[in-house]
Amino acid sequence: LLTLQQCAVVAEFNVSWPAALKYLKIVLEIALFDVDLVQPNCVLHGWGFAYSFYLQCVLPVVFAAVCFVPLWCRAGCLVVRRKIRTCAGFLALFDHYDGALGAANSNAIKTFLITVDVCHTTIAFKSLKVWRCQRYGADDGAYYLRAAPDVRCYDAAHTTMRAVATFCIVSVVVGWPMGSSVGLRLLKRRHDGLHVPHVLA
């Protein structure tokens, strides 16, 4: 998958690729988890770059909900049934070794981290595209997104997109690899290595 994503990054370069390689575009978009692969233009009127941008940015939140909401519901049911009465008991549910939901929690964390890693490249692409404006036409001298010439720059809608892009760059594009690095370093220091079951899980 990593090799396909690296090829997809190269394919985004402004190069006239041979026509024989055009069929690879779909494969590479799948590898990047790009929502543009399933643009519902024919179903939803007005679907464009802004919608695909917001959908791409919200994917980590969707994945988090899919991974953790069922787990939290199971934990909530135990609380409602009064099988868990203290905060310590609630946290103990998620212990990898002895918790009733420990294995499920470790699996949810693993699945979420993998999906964020898969989406990382595409979120980076789309977040950076929002900042690249170009002037089109000599009449009004207005600037438009180079990636989507129908989106005008520097208006309220574009400012909102830039704010979201900034958040994604800080939290996902930069924050995700930096957070992973710091987390692994702390775990390595705490356990004198990373080869412990709950970390490898």
MARSETOR-797483 format. One record per residue: x, y negated, z of N, C-alpha, C in turn; residue number from 1. Coordinates in steps of 0.001 Angstrom, whole numbers, padded with zeros to 6 digits. Layout:
N
+---------+---------+---------+---------+---------+---------+---------+---------+---------+------+
|    n.xx |    n.yy |    n.zz |   ca.xx |   ca.yy |   ca.zz |    c.xx |    c.yy |    c.zz | nuti |
+---------+---------+---------+---------+---------+---------+---------+---------+---------+------+
|       X |       Y |       Z |       X |       Y |       Z |       X |       Y |       Z |  NUM |
...
+---------+---------+---------+---------+---------+---------+---------+---------+---------+------+
//
This chain:
201
+---------+---------+---------+---------+---------+---------+---------+---------+---------+------+
|    n.xx |    n.yy |    n.zz |   ca.xx |   ca.yy |   ca.zz |    c.xx |    c.yy |    c.zz | nuti |
+---------+---------+---------+---------+---------+---------+---------+---------+---------+------+
|  000827 |  001195 |  000000 |  000000 |  000000 |  000000 |  000872 | -001259 |  000000 |    1 |
|  001945 | -001224 |  000793 |  002843 | -002376 |  000859 |  003463 | -002664 | -000501 |    2 |
|  003842 | -001599 | -001221 |  004419 | -001777 | -002558 |  003411 | -002402 | -003513 |    3 |
|  002151 | -001945 | -003444 |  001107 | -002506 | -004299 |  000870 | -003981 | -003978 |    4 |
|  000891 | -004328 | -002698 |  000694 | -005721 | -002317 |  001850 | -006596 | -002794 |    5 |
|  003071 | -006064 | -002750 |  004219 | -006813 | -003262 |  004089 | -007027 | -004770 |    6 |
|  003620 | -006005 | -005475 |  003383 | -006146 | -006922 |  002282 | -007167 | -007191 |    7 |
|  001263 | -007176 | -006327 |  000163 | -008125 | -006489 |  000656 | -009557 | -006300 |    8 |
|  001567 | -009762 | -005366 |  002137 | -011092 | -005153 |  002880 | -011549 | -006404 |    9 |
|  003660 | -010651 | -006991 |  004390 | -010980 | -008218 |  003429 | -011260 | -009360 |   10 |
|  002329 | -010510 | -009403 |  001346 | -010685 | -010478 |  000667 | -012044 | -010413 |   11 |
|  000682 | -012691 | -009234 |  000077 | -014011 | -009091 |  000946 | -015124 | -009679 |   12 |
|  002180 | -014803 | -010044 |  003065 | -015815 | -010611 |  002508 | -016330 | -011933 |   13 |
|  002799 | -017563 | -012233 |  002309 | -018194 | -013458 |  003137 | -017716 | -014650 |   14 |
|  002894 | -016466 | -015029 |  003630 | -015826 | -016120 |  002629 | -015197 | -017072 |   15 |
|  002914 | -015272 | -018354 |  002048 | -014633 | -019365 |  002380 | -013148 | -019415 |   16 |
|  001630 | -012375 | -018646 |  001883 | -010945 | -018605 |  001355 | -010264 | -019873 |   17 |
|  001975 | -009174 | -020305 |  001489 | -008443 | -021491 |  000051 | -007969 | -021302 |   18 |
| -000678 | -007930 | -022392 | -002088 | -007518 | -022326 | -002231 | -006095 | -021800 |   19 |
| -001219 | -005259 | -022029 | -001288 | -003867 | -021582 | -001317 | -003746 | -020061 |   20 |
| -000924 | -004818 | -019355 | -000894 | -004774 | -017890 | -002143 | -005386 | -017259 |   21 |
| -003062 | -005886 | -018078 | -004242 | -006551 | -017553 | -005095 | -005620 | -016691 |   22 |
| -005105 | -004331 | -017041 | -005962 | -003406 | -016298 | -005488 | -003222 | -014857 |   23 |
| -004237 | -003565 | -014588 | -003706 | -003427 | -013236 | -004262 | -004474 | -012278 |   24 |
| -004867 | -005528 | -012812 | -005358 | -006614 | -011968 | -006366 | -006117 | -010943 |   25 |
| -007267 | -005228 | -011367 | -008281 | -004708 | -010448 | -007622 | -003899 | -009338 |   26 |
| -006659 | -003053 | -009711 | -005974 | -002225 | -008716 | -005257 | -003106 | -007691 |   27 |
| -004607 | -004152 | -008178 | -003850 | -005033 | -007292 | -004778 | -005847 | -006383 |   28 |
| -005946 | -006245 | -006899 | -006904 | -006965 | -006068 | -007454 | -006074 | -004962 |   29 |
| -007640 | -004793 | -005276 | -008077 | -003848 | -004248 | -007009 | -003727 | -003169 |   30 |
| -005743 | -003654 | -003592 | -004641 | -003534 | -002628 | -004554 | -004754 | -001726 |   31 |
| -004919 | -005921 | -002262 | -004875 | -007154 | -001477 | -006133 | -007371 | -000642 |   32 |
| -007121 | -006487 | -000825 | -008406 | -006638 | -000130 | -009020 | -007987 | -000478 |   33 |
| -008974 | -008339 | -001743 | -009455 | -009633 | -002217 | -010957 | -009568 | -002455 |   34 |
| -011713 | -010459 | -001798 | -013172 | -010451 | -001945 | -013599 | -010897 | -003335 |   35 |
| -012695 | -011525 | -004094 | -013040 | -011937 | -005457 | -013334 | -010741 | -006350 |   36 |
| -012931 | -009565 | -005903 | -013184 | -008360 | -006691 | -014677 | -008076 | -006812 |   37 |
| -015456 | -008534 | -005818 | -016900 | -008253 | -005822 | -017694 | -009559 | -005770 |   38 |
| -017320 | -010522 | -006568 | -018043 | -011795 | -006590 | -019491 | -011568 | -007029 |   39 |
| -020443 | -011933 | -006180 | -021857 | -011728 | -006532 | -022438 | -012904 | -007319 |   40 |
| -021731 | -013344 | -008345 | -022174 | -014516 | -009101 | -023560 | -014330 | -009704 |   41 |
| -023841 | -013113 | -010135 | -025116 | -012866 | -010802 | -026269 | -012776 | -009810 |   42 |
| -025975 | -012474 | -008556 | -027014 | -012300 | -007544 | -027235 | -013570 | -006742 |   43 |
| -026144 | -014192 | -006297 | -026226 | -015401 | -005488 | -025869 | -016604 | -006336 |   44 |
| -026845 | -017470 | -006550 | -026628 | -018658 | -007371 | -025667 | -019617 | -006665 |   45 |
| -024704 | -020121 | -007413 | -023780 | -021098 | -006868 | -022560 | -020523 | -006177 |   46 |
| -022394 | -019197 | -006230 | -021223 | -018588 | -005604 | -019968 | -019069 | -006324 |   47 |
| -018993 | -019516 | -005564 | -017765 | -020024 | -006162 | -016575 | -019852 | -005254 |   48 |
| -015554 | -020643 | -005503 | -014301 | -020522 | -004773 | -014497 | -020748 | -003273 |   49 |
| -015314 | -021742 | -002908 | -015502 | -022064 | -001492 | -016086 | -020879 | -000734 |   50 |
| -017097 | -020216 | -001322 | -017722 | -019086 | -000654 | -016742 | -017925 | -000490 |   51 |
| -015989 | -017629 | -001548 | -015023 | -016531 | -001461 | -013913 | -016865 | -000466 |   52 |
| -013538 | -018139 | -000382 | -012519 | -018563 |  000572 | -012993 | -018338 |  002002 |   53 |
| -014208 | -018803 |  002305 | -014737 | -018636 |  003663 | -014943 | -017165 |  004004 |   54 |
| -015411 | -016384 |  003034 | -015629 | -014960 |  003284 | -014305 | -014258 |  003567 |   55 |
| -013275 | -014616 |  002796 | -011955 | -014007 |  003019 | -011425 | -014357 |  004410 |   56 |
| -011624 | -015594 |  004823 | -011120 | -016037 |  006123 | -011863 | -015394 |  007282 |   57 |
| -013129 | -015061 |  007077 | -013933 | -014516 |  008176 | -013813 | -012993 |  008274 |   58 |
| -013140 | -012363 |  007319 | -013016 | -010903 |  007334 | -012403 | -010364 |  008627 |   59 |
| -011322 | -010983 |  009167 | -010799 | -010464 |  010443 | -011826 | -010474 |  011566 |   60 |
| -012700 | -011485 |  011576 | -013752 | -011542 |  012595 | -014742 | -010403 |  012390 |   61 |
| -015072 | -010131 |  011118 | -015984 | -009022 |  010808 | -015377 | -007699 |  011242 |   62 |
| -014087 | -007511 |  010923 | -013415 | -006274 |  011312 | -013365 | -006135 |  012836 |   63 |
| -013128 | -007254 |  013536 | -013097 | -007218 |  015001 | -014455 | -006792 |  015549 |   64 |
| -015526 | -007323 |  014966 | -016871 | -006959 |  015416 | -017146 | -005478 |  015183 |   65 |
| -016766 | -004986 |  014004 | -016998 | -003569 |  013684 | -016209 | -002662 |  014623 |   66 |
| -014997 | -003067 |  014957 | -014132 | -002220 |  015791 | -014504 | -002260 |  017271 |   67 |
| -014850 | -003450 |  017775 | -014959 | -003609 |  019223 | -016383 | -003713 |  019764 |   68 |
| -017331 | -004202 |  018975 | -018704 | -004355 |  019489 | -019299 | -003017 |  019930 |   69 |
| -019180 | -001936 |  019145 | -019712 | -000647 |  019640 | -019051 | -000205 |  020941 |   70 |
| -017749 | -000479 |  021066 | -017027 | -000110 |  022281 | -017536 | -000900 |  023476 |   71 |
| -017744 | -002192 |  023274 | -018241 | -003042 |  024358 | -019677 | -002680 |  024726 |   72 |
| -020445 | -002256 |  023753 | -021821 | -001827 |  024049 | -021824 | -000580 |  024938 |   73 |
| -020920 |  000346 |  024638 | -020813 |  001547 |  025470 | -020396 |  001171 |  026893 |   74 |
| -019457 |  000241 |  027016 | -019028 | -000209 |  028331 | -020168 | -000926 |  029051 |   75 |
| -020933 | -001738 |  028303 | -022072 | -002440 |  028885 | -023132 | -001490 |  029408 |   76 |
| -023354 | -000395 |  028693 | -024340 |  000595 |  029142 | -023927 |  001214 |  030474 |   77 |
| -022620 |  001453 |  030643 | -022142 |  002012 |  031911 | -022346 |  001030 |  033050 |   78 |
| -022185 | -000266 |  032755 | -022403 | -001280 |  033782 | -023888 | -001354 |  034146 |   79 |
| -024742 | -001334 |  033129 | -026185 | -001410 |  033364 | -026667 | -000212 |  034186 |   80 |
| -026095 |  000945 |  033921 | -026477 |  002147 |  034670 | -025825 |  002205 |  036050 |   81 |
| -025074 |  001141 |  036382 | -024419 |  001012 |  037677 | -023382 |  002099 |  037932 |   82 |
| -022841 |  002660 |  036863 | -021741 |  003608 |  037025 | -020424 |  002866 |  037234 |   83 |
| -020410 |  001584 |  036845 | -019254 |  000729 |  037074 | -019728 | -000463 |  037894 |   84 |
| -019099 | -000705 |  039048 | -019576 | -001746 |  039948 | -018560 | -002866 |  040181 |   85 |
| -017320 | -002664 |  039809 | -016281 | -003671 |  040056 | -015552 | -004023 |  038769 |   86 |
| -014880 | -005182 |  038796 | -014081 | -005594 |  037632 | -012932 | -004633 |  037400 |   87 |
| -012334 | -004154 |  038478 | -011228 | -003202 |  038348 | -011712 | -001910 |  037698 |   88 |
| -012904 | -001477 |  038081 | -013465 | -000274 |  037478 | -013781 | -000466 |  036005 |   89 |
| -014243 | -001685 |  035667 | -014540 | -001979 |  034266 | -013267 | -001951 |  033432 |   90 |
| -012203 | -002570 |  033932 | -010937 | -002580 |  033190 | -010348 | -001180 |  033094 |   91 |
| -010576 | -000369 |  034125 | -010055 |  000999 |  034122 | -010678 |  001851 |  033026 |   92 |
| -011862 |  001455 |  032553 | -012508 |  002186 |  031459 | -011631 |  002241 |  030223 |   93 |
| -010836 |  001177 |  030009 | -010073 |  001052 |  028776 | -008628 |  001523 |  028920 |   94 |
| -008299 |  002103 |  030061 | -006950 |  002647 |  030238 | -006725 |  003800 |  029269 |   95 |
| -005603 |  003759 |  028568 | -005349 |  004748 |  027514 | -005282 |  006166 |  028060 |   96 |
| -004798 |  006326 |  029273 | -004552 |  007666 |  029802 | -005746 |  008223 |  030579 |   97 |
| -006348 |  007401 |  031437 | -007390 |  007916 |  032326 | -008774 |  007318 |  032084 |   98 |
| -008875 |  006259 |  031286 | -010155 |  005598 |  031084 | -011100 |  006393 |  030198 |   99 |
| -012389 |  006295 |  030509 | -013389 |  007006 |  029708 | -013419 |  006504 |  028269 |  100 |
| -013084 |  005231 |  028080 | -013077 |  004655 |  026737 | -011644 |  004342 |  026267 |  101 |
| -010654 |  004893 |  026947 | -009260 |  004576 |  026632 | -008856 |  004955 |  025218 |  102 |
| -009154 |  006192 |  024821 | -008771 |  006642 |  023479 | -009517 |  005843 |  022408 |  103 |
| -010799 |  005585 |  022642 | -011590 |  004816 |  021674 | -011078 |  003384 |  021583 |  104 |
| -010667 |  002811 |  022702 | -010135 |  001454 |  022707 | -008821 |  001375 |  021947 |  105 |
| -007940 |  002336 |  022170 | -006663 |  002364 |  021449 | -006886 |  002521 |  019952 |  106 |
| -007846 |  003358 |  019578 | -008149 |  003554 |  018160 | -008738 |  002294 |  017542 |  107 |
| -009587 |  001571 |  018304 | -010173 |  000325 |  017801 | -009097 | -000738 |  017586 |  108 |
| -008171 | -000831 |  018541 | -007081 | -001801 |  018401 | -006229 | -001472 |  017185 |  109 |
| -005912 | -000199 |  017010 | -005099 |  000223 |  015873 | -005793 | -000097 |  014551 |  110 |
| -007078 |  000234 |  014457 | -007827 | -000020 |  013217 | -007897 | -001504 |  012913 |  111 |
| -008144 | -002325 |  013934 | -008226 | -003769 |  013737 | -006889 | -004342 |  013265 |  112 |
| -005807 | -003931 |  013878 | -004486 | -004450 |  013492 | -004133 | -004048 |  012059 |  113 |
| -004507 | -002845 |  011666 | -004231 | -002392 |  010292 | -005016 | -003228 |  009290 |  114 |
| -006298 | -003480 |  009581 | -007120 | -004242 |  008640 | -006650 | -005694 |  008527 |  115 |
| -006241 | -006293 |  009651 | -005706 | -007655 |  009595 | -004421 | -007690 |  008785 |  116 |
| -003597 | -006667 |  008943 | -002350 | -006586 |  008190 | -002626 | -006490 |  006692 |  117 |
| -003655 | -005732 |  006324 | -004009 | -005579 |  004907 | -004507 | -006906 |  004326 |  118 |
| -005274 | -007663 |  005128 | -005849 | -008924 |  004647 | -004871 | -010095 |  004706 |  119 |
| -003778 | -009920 |  005397 | -002863 | -011035 |  005674 | -002411 | -011750 |  004407 |  120 |
| -001982 | -010998 |  003399 | -001440 | -011603 |  002175 | -002480 | -012430 |  001446 |  121 |
| -003696 | -011883 |  001312 | -004742 | -012592 |  000578 | -005201 | -013842 |  001323 |  122 |
| -005301 | -013762 |  002652 | -005669 | -014947 |  003432 | -004606 | -016025 |  003265 |  123 |
| -003335 | -015611 |  003222 | -002250 | -016577 |  003004 | -002389 | -017240 |  001641 |  124 |
| -002652 | -016447 |  000604 | -002832 | -016980 | -000753 | -003946 | -018019 | -000780 |  125 |
| -005113 | -017638 | -000291 | -006282 | -018516 | -000391 | -006129 | -019763 |  000476 |  126 |
| -005515 | -019623 |  001640 | -005332 | -020776 |  002518 | -004380 | -021795 |  001904 |  127 |
| -003367 | -021322 |  001197 | -002412 | -022235 |  000572 | -002982 | -022856 | -000704 |  128 |
| -003857 | -022126 | -001392 | -004465 | -022673 | -002608 | -005320 | -023896 | -002325 |  129 |
| -005887 | -023949 | -001127 | -006760 | -025066 | -000756 | -005993 | -026390 | -000750 |  130 |
| -004691 | -026337 | -000558 | -003880 | -027553 | -000450 | -003326 | -028026 | -001785 |  131 |
| -003508 | -027241 | -002833 | -002889 | -027591 | -004117 | -003908 | -028269 | -005031 |  132 |
| -003824 | -029567 | -005090 | -004738 | -030354 | -005914 | -004010 | -030900 | -007150 |  133 |
| -004805 | -031155 | -008176 | -004232 | -031664 | -009433 | -005230 | -032612 | -010081 |  134 |
| -004708 | -033660 | -010691 | -005584 | -034628 | -011349 | -006000 | -034102 | -012724 |  135 |
| -007299 | -034170 | -012977 | -007846 | -033759 | -014271 | -008613 | -034940 | -014865 |  136 |
| -008328 | -035257 | -016096 | -009032 | -036343 | -016764 | -008445 | -037690 | -016403 |  137 |
| -008513 | -038592 | -017335 | -007935 | -039924 | -017123 | -008986 | -040970 | -016776 |  138 |
| -010274 | -040577 | -016786 | -011347 | -041547 | -016582 | -011453 | -041986 | -015115 |  139 |
| -011753 | -041017 | -014240 | -011936 | -041376 | -012841 | -010697 | -041112 | -011998 |  140 |
| -009735 | -040390 | -012554 | -008506 | -040100 | -011825 | -008702 | -039234 | -010604 |  141 |
| -009784 | -038454 | -010581 | -010076 | -037610 | -009423 | -009177 | -036383 | -009407 |  142 |
| -008975 | -035866 | -008203 | -008172 | -034657 | -008033 | -009095 | -033472 | -007766 |  143 |
| -008710 | -032317 | -008319 | -009466 | -031088 | -008145 | -008510 | -029957 | -007789 |  144 |
| -009066 | -028917 | -007152 | -008232 | -027778 | -006814 | -007709 | -027116 | -008074 |  145 |
| -006437 | -026816 | -008081 | -005858 | -026155 | -009251 | -006423 | -024750 | -009412 |  146 |
| -006700 | -024079 | -008293 | -007248 | -022727 | -008344 | -008720 | -022712 | -008726 |  147 |
| -009413 | -023832 | -008523 | -010845 | -023927 | -008833 | -011151 | -025356 | -009274 |  148 |
| -011001 | -025649 | -010555 | -011176 | -027020 | -011061 | -012564 | -027613 | -010839 |  149 |
| -013530 | -026799 | -010397 | -014864 | -027335 | -010120 | -014976 | -027863 | -008688 |  150 |
| -013937 | -027681 | -007884 | -013945 | -028144 | -006494 | -013137 | -029441 | -006411 |  151 |
| -013812 | -030521 | -006046 | -013153 | -031817 | -005959 | -012395 | -031948 | -004642 |  152 |
| -011224 | -032517 | -004713 | -010385 | -032676 | -003527 | -010722 | -033955 | -002755 |  153 |
| -010388 | -033928 | -001477 | -010433 | -035084 | -000588 | -011846 | -035561 | -000244 |  154 |
| -012867 | -034761 | -000559 | -014196 | -035115 | -000086 | -014483 | -034330 |  001201 |  155 |
| -015699 | -034446 |  001722 | -016015 | -033820 |  003008 | -015899 | -032296 |  002945 |  156 |
| -016396 | -031707 |  001852 | -016352 | -030243 |  001722 | -014908 | -029742 |  001664 |  157 |
| -014084 | -030478 |  000915 | -012679 | -030072 |  000800 | -011942 | -030260 |  002117 |  158 |
| -012278 | -031290 |  002861 | -011660 | -031515 |  004173 | -011997 | -030370 |  005124 |  159 |
| -013236 | -029887 |  005070 | -013635 | -028750 |  005895 | -012842 | -027510 |  005518 |  160 |
| -012673 | -027288 |  004206 | -011896 | -026140 |  003748 | -010453 | -026243 |  004235 |  161 |
| -009901 | -027439 |  004227 | -008524 | -027623 |  004700 | -008409 | -027334 |  006199 |  162 |
| -009421 | -027733 |  006948 | -009409 | -027467 |  008391 | -009430 | -025963 |  008659 |  163 |
| -010293 | -025235 |  007921 | -010363 | -023783 |  008072 | -009057 | -023146 |  007623 |  164 |
| -008499 | -023637 |  006513 | -007234 | -023098 |  006009 | -006115 | -023302 |  007024 |  165 |
| -006103 | -024467 |  007675 | -005090 | -024741 |  008693 | -005210 | -023760 |  009846 |  166 |
| -006453 | -023507 |  010288 | -006671 | -022547 |  011364 | -006193 | -021153 |  010960 |  167 |
| -006487 | -020754 |  009715 | -006070 | -019427 |  009235 | -004550 | -019327 |  009137 |  168 |
| -003906 | -020396 |  008693 | -002447 | -020386 |  008579 | -001817 | -020241 |  009961 |  169 |
| -002350 | -020992 |  010923 | -001785 | -020955 |  012276 | -002069 | -019624 |  012963 |  170 |
| -003307 | -019130 |  012850 | -003710 | -017946 |  013616 | -003378 | -016629 |  012931 |  171 |
| -003490 | -016585 |  011590 | -003301 | -015316 |  010875 | -001977 | -015292 |  010116 |  172 |
| -001773 | -016261 |  009236 | -000596 | -016236 |  008361 |  000694 | -016300 |  009180 |  173 |
|  000744 | -017208 |  010162 |  001930 | -017343 |  011019 |  001724 | -016638 |  012356 |  174 |
|  000544 | -016809 |  012947 |  000282 | -016279 |  014278 |  000314 | -014770 |  014359 |  175 |
| -000224 | -014098 |  013328 | -000283 | -012630 |  013360 |  001103 | -012000 |  013396 |  176 |
|  002019 | -012299 |  012482 |  003358 | -011687 |  012576 |  004139 | -012142 |  013808 |  177 |
|  003999 | -013419 |  014184 |  004706 | -013895 |  015373 |  004159 | -013230 |  016635 |  178 |
|  002844 | -013138 |  016730 |  002230 | -012485 |  017884 |  002606 | -011014 |  017978 |  179 |
|  002638 | -010336 |  016824 |  003030 | -008924 |  016809 |  004463 | -008760 |  017277 |  180 |
|  005333 | -009645 |  016807 |  006742 | -009572 |  017195 |  006917 | -009788 |  018696 |  181 |
|  006267 | -010817 |  019234 |  006374 | -011098 |  020666 |  005774 | -009963 |  021486 |  182 |
|  004610 | -009452 |  021037 |  003968 | -008355 |  021754 |  004836 | -007109 |  021818 |  183 |
|  005450 | -006763 |  020694 |  006316 | -005579 |  020661 |  007551 | -005773 |  021527 |  184 |
|  008099 | -006985 |  021526 |  009268 | -007254 |  022376 |  008921 | -007113 |  023859 |  185 |
|  007748 | -007623 |  024241 |  007326 | -007519 |  025638 |  007084 | -006062 |  026032 |  186 |
|  006451 | -005303 |  025138 |  006210 | -003889 |  025423 |  007523 | -003112 |  025514 |  187 |
|  008452 | -003458 |  024634 |  009753 | -002779 |  024661 |  010485 | -003054 |  025969 |  188 |
|  010414 | -004310 |  026423 |  011077 | -004668 |  027678 |  010385 | -004023 |  028878 |  189 |
|  009069 | -003959 |  028823 |  008314 | -003426 |  029960 |  008485 | -001923 |  030112 |  190 |
|  008539 | -001200 |  028969 |  008592 |  000261 |  029015 |  009961 |  000812 |  028627 |  191 |
|  010948 | -000080 |  028519 |  012295 |  000334 |  028144 |  012282 |  001094 |  026817 |  192 |
|  011502 |  000580 |  025877 |  011381 |  001206 |  024559 |  009929 |  001205 |  024114 |  193 |
|  009721 |  001616 |  022870 |  008359 |  001609 |  022328 |  007799 |  003015 |  022157 |  194 |
|  008568 |  004038 |  022486 |  008122 |  005402 |  022294 |  007367 |  005915 |  023513 |  195 |
|  006248 |  005240 |  023786 |  005341 |  005691 |  024837 |  003970 |  005897 |  024196 |  196 |
|  003200 |  006843 |  024679 |  001941 |  007231 |  023989 |  000986 |  006093 |  023693 |  197 |
|  000732 |  005208 |  024663 | -000287 |  004170 |  024429 |  000183 |  003108 |  023459 |  198 |
|  001500 |  002933 |  023291 |  002006 |  002004 |  022297 |  001993 |  002652 |  020911 |  199 |
|  002404 |  003889 |  020824 |  002411 |  004597 |  019546 |  001003 |  004857 |  019041 |  200 |
|  000018 |  004897 |  019949 | -001366 |  005143 |  019532 | -001889 |  004002 |  018694 |  201 |
+---------+---------+---------+---------+---------+---------+---------+---------+---------+------+
//
